[in-house]
Amino acid sequence: MPYTRRHVLRLGTATLVVAATPAVSLPALAAAAVTADLVIYGATSAGIAAAVTARRLGRSALIVEPGSHVGGLSTGGLGMTDSGVKAAIGGLAGEFYRRVYAKYHGTAVTPTSPARFTFEPHVASVIFDELLAEAGVPVYLNTRLTGVTMAGNRISELACDSGQVFRGPVFVDATYEGDLMARAGVGWTAGREANSVYGETINGVQLRSGHQFNRFVDPYVTPGSAASGLLPGISATPVAPAGSGDGRIQAYNFRMCLTQAGNRIPFAKPAGYDPIRYEPLARYVQAGYTGPFFTTHQVGGGKTDSNNDGPFSTDFIGQNYAYPTASPAARAGMVEEHRVYQQGLMWFLANDPRLPASVRSGTASWGLAADEFTGNGGWPTQLYVREARRMVSAYVMTEADCRGGRVPSDSVGLASYTMDSHNCQRVVVTGGLKNEGDVQIGVPQPFPISYRAITPYESQCANLLVPVCLSASHIAYGSIRMEPVFMILAQSAATAAHLAITAGSSVQQVPVATLQARLRADGQLLTWPLTAPGEIIVDSSTSAGVTRAGVWLTSTSIAGYYGPDYEHDDNTGKGVNRLRFTPTIPVTGSYQVFLRWTAHANRASNVPVDVCAGGTVTTRTVDQRTGGGQWASLGTYTLPAGSSPTAASVLIRTEATDGYVVADAARFVPA
């Protein structure tokens, strides 16, 4: 963890990394009992956000990390941020992504700086190091929780394998696993609820088309012979009815940072490689499948964030069910098995003679980035634990929250990503191989997360906040479980801790209005849609101010739209289909005009948009393949009072466009 200025103390097998200006003295930090206002377990992105927030609020804070990796998935290979609607990311999380932009462009960071959501792992590491150093946060690495002492319904101290204990008035569990929460006796669950538990529709068992075997693959060791047994990783249990609950966990993997540069590290055959693991993929390729086999999303520096893609890829499906509650040794064994599986997959794709030469050469053209994860041979040091324990508290986030059917009043942040579950098991259906568990359903717009969802029942623990393993159903967690949201909720958790300490109260008794006011003052976004004073939004779903020519179809298939839906031209009627947004302008003046759409590869890249302002028409061209779910500025114009298409309107045209044209909403903001 390379701080530019730091002290490193060895405490037995543990390492204490102290930033430039620690909140307490070095001898106190090395003592057998260490005290801070906020004790955080887990140096994930959330743990760092909580600690930095606490320090900015004038509190002392420290982080206890069971491993040696700092930054969680944000520094562990997940460099293509799963962000949903980027405009819904505020506060310290938004600052992190503005710092990313500044690193790549050599500019200063300001509250109005642009944000960048793709980055190389080492860039994220540098930014987190700088945030920790600026705040003076000590981080105890390789320091694992061994026990929690409770005084009634409060945590009084954490005991760790380093021999130290950590004390404070408030604690935060920022781990992906929820280990502190569980040790403190807080209620939790794991696996998938049945749809009936919370009145949901896409929880539980889901046999869908995503990342699915669409050609027949025989699941047996000897094709056609059930007596020969199933190939590895395939469940012998018949598929349960759709929507039924179970204890299965969506698959984990490593987010690889790959490159095609000359100094790349070639894929090596790992010790323990067993080609039988990849037999289903070999059969699928023999049945005509040509890929993709993994993603190659560019993040900068000629590098990728490479993730699972397709029915047989980097996800080690069905091999993580015991992980949430496993011992440290057992978890380490599972992490190792995931590494061997995934490295073996890359070796198989690059070398197995059963695969076409094009597949082998295409894979071999990639390799691990030599300047990332340099102490680990270029391999990521953080397993993608997509889901483990989930707290059960007074408010459980569910599908209804994600879809906007229920809106909590005690919002402490927004989420907006698709309700997303990776596959949970491989099964046999009518004699052929299938994957089960993949769900990818968009949400209509950013939705608020309840403060009660990050606080346990007070009777269970009155001084713990849980911003990562929060209270949510499996499918709702699939939308919430994104790194920006974890940072958002961690900032809110640390702010609540500050208020609880000030008042001498439990975290549950923090006044929500006071908490929300402080969060807003610190840049946190709590409600959607975002509004500016005097702004006017004309949405495609309303009759007022919207006129059409030709045929427009409504849709909700791609997330990021404003209001209940958006419209598109079905890629037909070019030049005939038009849609105009006409606002009612209250006062003549200067207005910045914005347009919104949902992005997809099938969209048009050359959509002509006419901005009518006081009888003058200015034509802009927008690329709807990118920039979805955001307000894109069309410029600033003088608009007269009243409601007239020639005086003030935005017209979306379709002539000569090279894909689907989307009409969602237009926005007019007093400049």
C-alpha positions in Angstrom: 0.0 0.0 0.0 2.4 2.7 -1.2 1.7 5.9 0.6 4.0 8.7 -0.4 4.7 9.3 3.3 4.0 6.5 5.7 5.1 4.5 8.7 5.0 0.7 8.6 4.9 -1.1 11.9 5.1 -4.9 12.2 2.8 -6.3 14.8 3.5 -10.0 14.8 2.2 -11.2 11.5 0.1 -8.1 11.0 1.2 -4.8 9.3 0.0 -1.4 10.4 0.2 1.2 7.6 -0.1 4.7 9.0 -0.8 7.7 6.7 1.0 11.0 6.9 -1.1 12.5 9.7 -2.7 9.8 11.9 -5.4 10.9 14.2 -3.6 9.4 17.2 0.1 8.8 18.0 2.1 5.9 16.7 2.7 4.3 20.1 -1.1 4.4 20.7 -1.7 2.8 17.4 0.7 0.0 18.2 -0.7 -0.6 21.6 -2.4 -3.8 22.7 -5.8 -1.9 22.9 -6.4 0.7 20.2 -9.3 3.2 20.4 -10.9 5.3 17.7 -14.3 7.1 17.3 -15.0 4.8 14.3 -13.6 1.3 14.0 -14.1 -0.1 10.5 -13.7 -3.8 9.6 -12.7 -4.2 5.9 -10.5 -2.0 3.7 -12.9 -2.2 0.8 -13.9 0.9 -1.2 -16.7 1.2 1.4 -14.3 0.9 4.3 -12.1 3.6 2.9 -15.0 5.9 2.2 -16.3 5.5 5.8 -12.9 6.2 7.3 -12.2 9.3 5.1 -15.7 10.7 5.8 -15.2 10.2 9.6 -11.9 12.1 9.5 -13.4 14.9 7.4 -16.1 15.2 10.1 -13.4 15.6 12.7 -13.5 12.1 14.1 -10.7 9.6 14.5 -11.0 6.4 12.5 -9.1 3.3 11.7 -9.5 0.3 9.4 -8.9 -3.3 10.3 -8.3 -5.5 7.2 -8.1 -9.3 7.4 -6.0 -9.6 4.3 -3.4 -7.5 2.5 -5.4 -6.0 -0.2 -6.8 -2.4 0.0 -9.6 -1.1 -2.1 -11.7 -4.2 -2.6 -12.9 -4.7 -6.1 -12.3 -1.1 -7.1 -8.5 -1.9 -7.0 -9.0 -5.6 -7.7 -9.7 -5.5 -11.4 -13.2 -4.1 -11.6 -12.1 -1.1 -13.6 -15.2 -0.8 -15.7 -17.5 0.6 -13.1 -21.0 -0.9 -13.0 -22.6 2.4 -12.3 -26.1 2.5 -13.8 -27.1 6.2 -14.0 -23.8 8.0 -13.4 -25.6 11.3 -12.5 -27.0 9.5 -9.4 -23.5 9.1 -7.9 -22.7 12.0 -5.5 -20.6 12.7 -2.4 -17.3 11.0 -1.8 -18.1 8.4 -4.4 -18.5 11.0 -7.1 -15.2 12.6 -5.9 -13.4 9.3 -6.3 -14.4 9.1 -10.0 -13.5 12.8 -10.5 -10.1 12.0 -9.1 -9.8 9.2 -11.6 -10.5 11.7 -14.4 -7.9 14.1 -13.0 -5.3 11.3 -12.9 -5.7 10.6 -16.5 -5.9 14.2 -17.6 -3.4 15.8 -15.2 -6.0 18.3 -14.0 -7.0 19.5 -10.6 -10.0 18.0 -8.8 -13.0 20.3 -8.2 -16.6 19.7 -7.4 -17.5 20.4 -11.0 -14.7 18.3 -12.5 -15.7 15.6 -15.0 -15.8 12.0 -13.8 -14.3 8.9 -15.3 -15.6 5.5 -14.6 -13.0 3.3 -16.3 -9.5 3.0 -14.9 -6.6 0.7 -14.4 -6.3 -1.1 -11.0 -3.1 0.7 -10.0 -4.7 4.1 -10.7 -7.5 3.3 -8.3 -4.9 2.1 -5.7 -3.0 5.4 -6.0 -6.2 7.4 -5.5 -7.3 5.4 -2.4 -3.8 5.8 -1.0 -4.0 9.5 -1.4 -7.4 9.7 0.2 -6.2 7.7 3.2 -3.0 9.7 3.5 -4.8 13.1 3.2 -7.2 12.0 5.9 -4.6 10.3 8.1 -6.2 6.9 8.4 -4.3 4.0 9.9 -4.9 0.7 8.2 -4.2 -2.6 10.0 -3.4 -5.2 7.3 -3.4 -9.0 7.8 -5.4 -8.5 11.0 -8.3 -10.9 11.2 -11.3 -10.7 13.5 -11.4 -13.5 16.0 -14.0 -12.3 18.5 -16.5 -9.6 19.4 -17.2 -8.5 23.0 -20.7 -7.2 23.5 -21.9 -5.0 26.4 -25.6 -5.5 26.2 -26.6 -4.6 22.7 -23.4 -2.7 21.9 -20.1 -3.9 20.6 -17.4 -2.9 23.1 -14.3 -4.3 21.3 -13.0 -6.4 18.5 -10.3 -9.0 19.1 -8.0 -9.9 16.3 -5.4 -12.6 15.5 -2.6 -10.0 15.9 -3.3 -10.0 19.6 -4.7 -6.5 19.5 -8.2 -5.3 20.4 -10.0 -2.4 18.9 -12.5 -0.2 20.7 -14.8 2.6 19.9 -18.3 4.0 20.3 -19.4 3.0 16.7 -18.3 0.2 14.3 -18.8 -0.3 10.6 -18.8 -3.7 8.8 -17.4 -2.9 5.4 -16.5 -6.5 4.4 -18.1 -8.3 1.4 -18.8 -11.2 3.7 -20.5 -9.6 6.7 -18.2 -11.2 9.2 -18.4 -8.5 11.9 -22.1 -8.3 11.6 -22.5 -12.0 12.1 -20.0 -12.1 15.1 -22.1 -9.3 16.7 -25.2 -11.4 16.6 -27.0 -9.4 13.9 -29.6 -11.3 11.9 -28.7 -12.2 8.4 -29.5 -14.5 5.5 -27.7 -16.0 2.4 -28.9 -17.5 -0.8 -32.1 -16.7 -2.6 -35.5 -16.0 -1.1 -38.6 -17.5 -2.8 -40.7 -14.9 -4.6 -43.4 -15.4 -2.1 -41.3 -14.1 0.8 -41.4 -10.4 -0.3 -44.0 -10.5 -3.1 -41.3 -10.5 -5.8 -41.3 -11.9 -9.3 -37.6 -12.5 -10.3 -36.1 -13.9 -7.1 -35.4 -17.5 -6.4 -34.9 -20.1 -9.2 -34.7 -18.5 -12.6 -34.1 -20.6 -15.8 -33.7 -17.8 -18.3 -31.8 -17.1 -21.6 -28.9 -15.0 -20.3 -25.4 -16.5 -20.5 -27.2 -19.7 -21.6 -26.3 -22.9 -23.5 -28.3 -22.3 -26.7 -27.0 -25.4 -28.4 -27.3 -28.9 -27.1 -24.5 -30.0 -24.8 -24.5 -33.5 -23.4 -23.8 -33.3 -19.6 -22.5 -36.8 -19.1 -18.9 -38.0 -18.9 -19.7 -40.5 -21.7 -22.1 -38.7 -24.1 -25.5 -40.3 -24.0 -24.7 -42.4 -20.9 -26.3 -41.2 -17.7 -24.7 -44.2 -16.0 -21.2 -42.6 -16.7 -22.1 -39.7 -14.3 -22.3 -36.0 -14.8 -19.3 -33.9 -15.8 -17.8 -31.8 -13.0 -19.8 -28.8 -11.8 -23.2 -30.0 -12.9 -25.9 -30.5 -10.3 -27.7 -33.9 -10.1 -30.7 -32.3 -8.4 -33.7 -31.6 -10.6 -34.4 -27.9 -11.2 -36.9 -26.6 -8.6 -40.0 -24.6 -9.7 -39.4 -21.1 -10.9 -39.3 -18.5 -8.1 -38.6 -21.1 -5.3 -35.9 -20.2 -2.8 -32.7 -22.0 -2.0 -29.3 -21.4 -0.4 -27.4 -21.1 -3.7 -25.1 -18.1 -4.3 -24.5 -16.3 -7.6 -21.1 -17.2 -9.1 -17.8 -15.5 -8.2 -14.8 -14.9 -10.4 -11.7 -12.7 -10.8 -11.9 -9.6 -12.9 -8.8 -10.0 -14.9 -6.7 -7.0 -16.2 -5.6 -8.2 -19.6 -3.5 -6.6 -22.4 -2.2 -7.3 -25.9 1.0 -5.4 -25.2 4.3 -7.1 -26.0 5.2 -7.4 -22.3 2.0 -9.2 -21.4 2.3 -12.3 -19.2 1.2 -15.3 -21.2 -1.5 -17.5 -19.8 0.2 -20.3 -17.9 -1.1 -23.8 -17.0 -1.8 -23.7 -13.3 -0.8 -26.6 -11.0 -3.9 -28.7 -10.5 -5.1 -28.1 -14.1 -7.7 -30.7 -15.1 -9.1 -30.5 -18.7 -12.3 -32.4 -17.7 -13.5 -29.2 -16.0 -13.7 -27.6 -19.4 -15.3 -30.5 -21.3 -18.7 -28.7 -21.5 -17.1 -25.8 -23.2 -15.2 -28.0 -25.6 -18.5 -29.7 -26.5 -20.3 -26.4 -26.9 -17.6 -25.2 -29.3 -17.8 -28.4 -31.2 -21.6 -27.7 -31.5 -20.8 -24.5 -33.3 -20.3 -21.9 -30.6 -17.6 -19.3 -31.6 -17.6 -17.0 -28.6 -17.4 -14.7 -26.8 -15.5 -16.5 -24.0 -14.7 -13.4 -21.8 -15.1 -9.7 -22.1 -12.4 -7.3 -23.1 -13.7 -3.9 -21.9 -11.0 -1.3 -22.3 -10.2 0.7 -19.1 -7.1 2.6 -20.2 -3.5 2.0 -20.9 -4.4 -0.7 -23.4 -5.8 -2.8 -20.6 -9.1 -4.4 -19.9 -11.5 -5.3 -17.2 -12.3 -8.8 -18.4 -15.4 -10.5 -16.9 -17.6 -13.5 -17.5 -19.3 -13.6 -20.9 -21.3 -16.5 -22.3 -22.6 -19.8 -20.9 -19.1 -21.1 -19.9 -16.7 -18.4 -19.0 -14.8 -17.1 -16.0 -17.6 -17.6 -13.4 -16.9 -20.7 -11.4 -20.6 -21.6 -11.2 -21.8 -23.6 -8.1 -18.5 -23.6 -6.3 -19.1 -20.9 -3.7 -22.2 -21.9 -1.7 -20.3 -22.5 1.5 -18.2 -19.3 1.2 -20.2 -16.9 3.3 -19.9 -18.9 6.5 -16.7 -20.8 5.8 -13.6 -20.5 8.1 -10.7 -18.4 6.9 -8.8 -21.5 5.9 -11.8 -22.9 4.0 -12.3 -19.5 2.2 -8.7 -19.4 1.2 -9.1 -22.9 -0.3 -12.1 -21.7 -2.3 -10.3 -18.6 -3.5 -7.4 -20.9 -4.6 -9.9 -23.2 -6.4 -11.4 -20.2 -8.2 -7.9 -19.1 -9.3 -7.0 -22.6 -10.6 -10.3 -22.9 -12.4 -10.0 -19.4 -14.1 -6.3 -19.7 -15.0 -7.0 -23.2 -16.3 -9.8 -21.8 -18.4 -7.5 -19.2 -20.0 -4.9 -21.9 -20.6 -7.5 -24.2 -22.2 -8.8 -21.5 -24.5 -5.3 -20.6 -25.6 -3.9 -24.2 -26.0 -6.4 -27.0 -26.2 -6.1 -28.7 -29.6 -9.8 -29.5 -29.7 -10.5 -25.8 -30.1 -10.3 -24.0 -33.5 -7.0 -22.3 -34.2 -8.8 -19.0 -34.3 -10.0 -19.4 -30.7 -6.6 -20.4 -29.5 -4.7 -17.6 -31.3 -7.3 -15.0 -30.3 -7.0 -15.9 -26.7 -3.2 -16.2 -26.8 -3.1 -12.7 -28.2 -4.1 -11.5 -24.7 -2.2 -11.9 -21.4 -2.0 -10.5 -17.9 -0.9 -6.9 -17.6 2.7 -7.0 -16.3 2.4 -3.7 -14.4 -0.7 -4.6 -12.5 -0.8 -6.8 -9.4 3.0 -7.0 -9.6 3.4 -8.9 -6.4 1.0 -11.6 -7.6 2.2 -12.3 -11.1 -0.3 -10.0 -12.7 -3.2 -12.0 -11.2 -5.9 -10.0 -9.2 -5.6 -10.2 -5.5 -9.4 -9.8 -4.8 -12.0 -12.5 -5.6 -15.2 -11.0 -6.8 -17.5 -11.9 -3.9 -20.7 -10.8 -5.6 -22.9 -11.7 -2.7 -22.4 -13.4 0.7 -24.4 -12.7 3.9 -27.1 -10.1 3.8 -28.4 -8.4 6.9 -32.1 -8.8 7.8 -33.2 -5.5 9.5 -36.3 -3.4 10.0 -36.3 -2.5 6.3 -35.5 -5.1 3.6 -34.8 -3.6 0.2 -36.8 -5.6 -2.4 -37.8 -5.7 -6.0 -40.5 -3.2 -5.2 -37.9 -0.6 -4.2 -35.9 -1.2 -7.4 -38.9 -0.8 -9.6 -40.2 2.3 -7.8 -43.3 0.6 -6.3 -42.1 1.5 -2.8 -40.1 4.6 -1.8 -38.6 4.8 1.7 -38.6 8.3 3.3 -35.2 7.8 5.1 -33.0 7.7 2.0 -29.3 7.7 2.5 -28.2 7.2 -1.1 -29.3 6.1 -4.6 -28.7 2.9 -6.6 -29.6 2.5 -10.2 -28.0 -0.6 -11.7 -29.9 -3.4 -13.3 -31.3 -6.1 -11.0 -28.5 -8.5 -11.8 -27.7 -12.0 -10.7 -25.1 -14.2 -12.3 -25.9 -17.9 -12.8 -26.1 -20.0 -9.6 -25.9 -23.6 -10.9 -25.5 -25.9 -13.9 -28.3 -28.3 -14.3 -29.7 -31.0 -16.7 -32.9 -30.0 -18.5 -34.5 -32.6 -20.9 -31.2 -34.3 -21.2 -29.1 -31.2 -22.0 -26.9 -28.8 -20.1 -28.4 -25.5 -18.9 -27.4 -22.7 -16.6 -29.8 -21.4 -13.9 -29.9 -18.2 -12.0 -29.0 -15.4 -14.5 -31.3 -12.4 -14.2 -30.7 -9.0 -15.9 -33.7 -6.8 -15.5 -33.4 -3.0 -15.7 -34.8 -0.5 -13.2 -36.8 2.5 -14.4 -34.7 5.1 -12.6 -32.4 5.6 -9.6 -34.1 4.5 -6.4 -33.4 5.4 -2.7 -31.9 3.1 -0.1 -33.4 3.2 3.3 -31.2 4.1 6.3 -32.9 1.2 8.1 -31.4 -1.1 5.5 -27.9 -0.3 6.8 -28.7 -0.4 10.5 -29.5 -3.6 12.4 -32.4 -3.9 14.8 -31.5 -1.9 17.8 -32.1 -4.8 20.1 -29.4 -6.8 18.2 -26.7 -4.1 17.9 -27.0 -0.4 18.7 -23.6 0.8 17.5 -23.0 -1.0 14.2 -23.6 0.1 10.6 -23.5 -2.2 7.6 -23.2 -0.4 4.2 -22.1 -3.5 2.2 -23.9 -6.5 3.4 -27.0 -4.4 3.9 -30.6 -5.6 4.3 -31.9 -6.6 0.9 -33.4 -9.6 -0.9 -31.2 -11.5 -3.3 -32.6 -9.8 -6.4 -32.6 -6.3 -4.9 -29.0 -6.8 -3.7 -28.2 -7.6 -7.3 -28.9 -3.9 -8.2 -27.4 -2.4 -5.1 -24.2 -4.4 -4.9 -22.0 -2.0 -6.9 -18.8 -0.3 -5.8 -20.2 3.3 -6.2 -23.2 2.4 -4.1 -21.0 0.8 -1.4 -19.0 4.1 -1.2 -22.2 6.1 -1.1 -23.7 4.1 1.8 -20.4 4.0 3.6 -20.2 7.8 3.6 -23.8 7.9 4.9 -22.9 5.3 7.6 -19.9 7.3 8.8 -22.0 10.5 8.9 -24.6 8.7 11.0 -21.9 7.4 13.3 -20.7 11.0 13.8 -24.2 12.2 14.7 -24.7 9.2 17.0 -21.5 9.9 18.9 -22.3 13.6 19.2 -25.7 12.8 20.7 -24.6 9.8 22.7 -27.4 7.8 21.0 -27.7 4.5 19.2 -27.3 4.7 15.4 -30.9 3.7 15.1 -32.0 6.9 16.9 -30.1 9.3 14.7 -32.7 11.9 13.5 -33.2 11.1 9.8 -33.8 14.7 8.8 -30.6 15.8 10.5 -28.7 13.0 8.8 -30.1 13.8 5.4 -29.4 17.5 5.8 -25.7 16.8 6.6 -25.5 14.3 3.7 -26.9 16.8 1.2 -24.5 19.5 2.5 -21.7 17.0 1.7 -22.8 16.3 -1.8 -24.8 13.1 -1.3 -27.8 12.6 -3.6 -30.8 11.2 -1.9 -33.8 11.5 -4.2 -34.5 11.1 -7.9 -35.1 12.8 -10.2 -32.5 15.5 -9.5 -34.0 18.9 -9.8 -32.5 22.4 -10.2 -34.4 25.5 -9.2 -36.8 26.5 -11.9 -36.0 23.6 -14.2 -38.6 22.2 -16.6 -38.6 18.6 -17.8 -40.8 17.4 -20.6 -41.0 13.6 -20.6 -42.2 11.3 -23.4 -44.7 9.7 -21.1 -46.7 12.9 -20.7 -49.2 14.3 -23.2 -48.5 17.9 -22.4 -45.6 19.3 -24.5 -45.0 16.2 -26.6 -46.0 15.9 -30.3 -45.2 13.1 -32.6 -45.2 12.3 -36.3 -45.1 8.7 -37.5 -45.0 5.7 -35.2 -43.2 5.6 -31.9 -43.1 2.6 -29.5 -42.7 2.6 -25.8 -40.1 0.5 -24.0 -38.4 -0.2 -20.7 -35.8 -2.7 -21.9 -32.7 -0.6 -21.4 -32.2 1.1 -18.0 -31.4 4.8 -17.5 -34.6 6.4 -18.8 -36.4 9.3 -17.1 -39.9 8.6 -15.9 -41.8 5.4 -16.5 -40.5 4.5 -20.0 -38.9 5.9 -23.2 -39.9 5.7 -26.9 -38.1 4.6 -30.0 -38.7 4.6 -33.8 -38.3 0.8 -34.2 -35.6 1.7 -36.7 -38.2 2.3 -39.3 -40.0 5.3 -40.8 -36.8 7.2 -41.3 -37.5 10.8 -42.0 -41.2 10.3 -41.2 -40.9 9.6 -37.5 -40.3 12.7 -35.4 -40.9 13.7 -31.8 -40.9 17.2 -30.3 -40.6 18.3 -26.7 -42.2 21.7 -26.1 -41.8 23.3 -22.6 -43.8 26.1 -21.1 -41.3 28.7 -20.3 -42.4 30.9 -17.3 -40.0 33.8 -17.8 -37.9 34.9 -20.8 -34.3 34.2 -20.1 -31.2 32.1 -20.7 -31.7 28.3 -20.4 -29.4 25.4 -20.7 -31.1 22.7 -22.8 -30.5 18.9 -22.2 -31.6 15.7 -23.9 -31.8 12.2 -22.4 -31.8 8.8 -24.0 -30.9 5.2 -23.2 -27.8 3.9 -24.9 -27.2 0.6 -26.7 -25.1 -0.7 -29.6 -28.2 -0.9 -31.8 -28.9 2.9 -31.4 -28.2 5.5 -34.1 -24.9 7.3 -33.8 -26.0 10.3 -35.9 -29.4 11.5 -34.5 -30.2 15.1 -35.7 -31.7 17.2 -33.0 -33.1 20.7 -33.6 -33.2 23.2 -30.8 -35.7 25.9 -31.5 -35.0 29.1 -29.6 -36.8 32.4 -30.4 -37.4 31.4 -34.0 -33.8 30.3 -34.6 -33.1 26.6 -35.2 -29.8 25.1 -34.1 -29.1 21.5 -35.2 -27.0 19.2 -33.0 -26.1 15.6 -33.7 -26.1 13.1 -30.8 -24.6 9.6 -30.6 -27.2 7.4 -28.8 -24.8 4.4 -28.7 -23.1 6.1 -25.7 -24.0 8.5 -22.9 -27.2 6.8 -21.9 -29.0 7.6 -18.7 -27.5 11.1 -18.5 -28.6 14.6 -19.3 -26.6 15.6 -22.4 -26.2 19.3 -22.9 -27.4 20.7 -26.2 -26.2 24.2 -25.3 -27.5 27.4 -23.7 -30.2 29.5 -25.5 -32.4 32.5 -24.9 -36.0 31.3 -24.7 -39.1 33.5 -24.7 -41.9 33.0 -22.2 -44.8 30.9 -23.2 -45.3 27.6 -25.0 -44.6 27.6 -28.7 -42.7 25.0 -30.7 -41.0 27.6 -32.8 -40.0 29.7 -29.8 -38.8 26.9 -27.5 -38.6 23.2 -28.3 -36.4 20.2 -29.0 -37.2 18.2 -32.1 -35.7 14.7 -32.6 -35.5 13.7 -36.2 -34.8 10.3 -37.8 -33.8 10.9 -41.4 -30.6 9.0 -42.5 -30.0 7.7 -39.0 -28.0 4.4 -38.7 -30.0 2.6 -35.9 -32.8 2.9 -33.4 -33.6 6.5 -32.4 -34.7 7.0 -28.8 -36.9 9.8 -27.4 -36.9 10.0 -23.6 -37.0 13.5 -22.2 -35.8 17.0 -22.6 -34.8 19.4 -19.8 -34.6 23.2 -19.6 -32.6 24.7 -16.7 -32.3 28.5 -16.1 -28.7 29.4 -16.7 
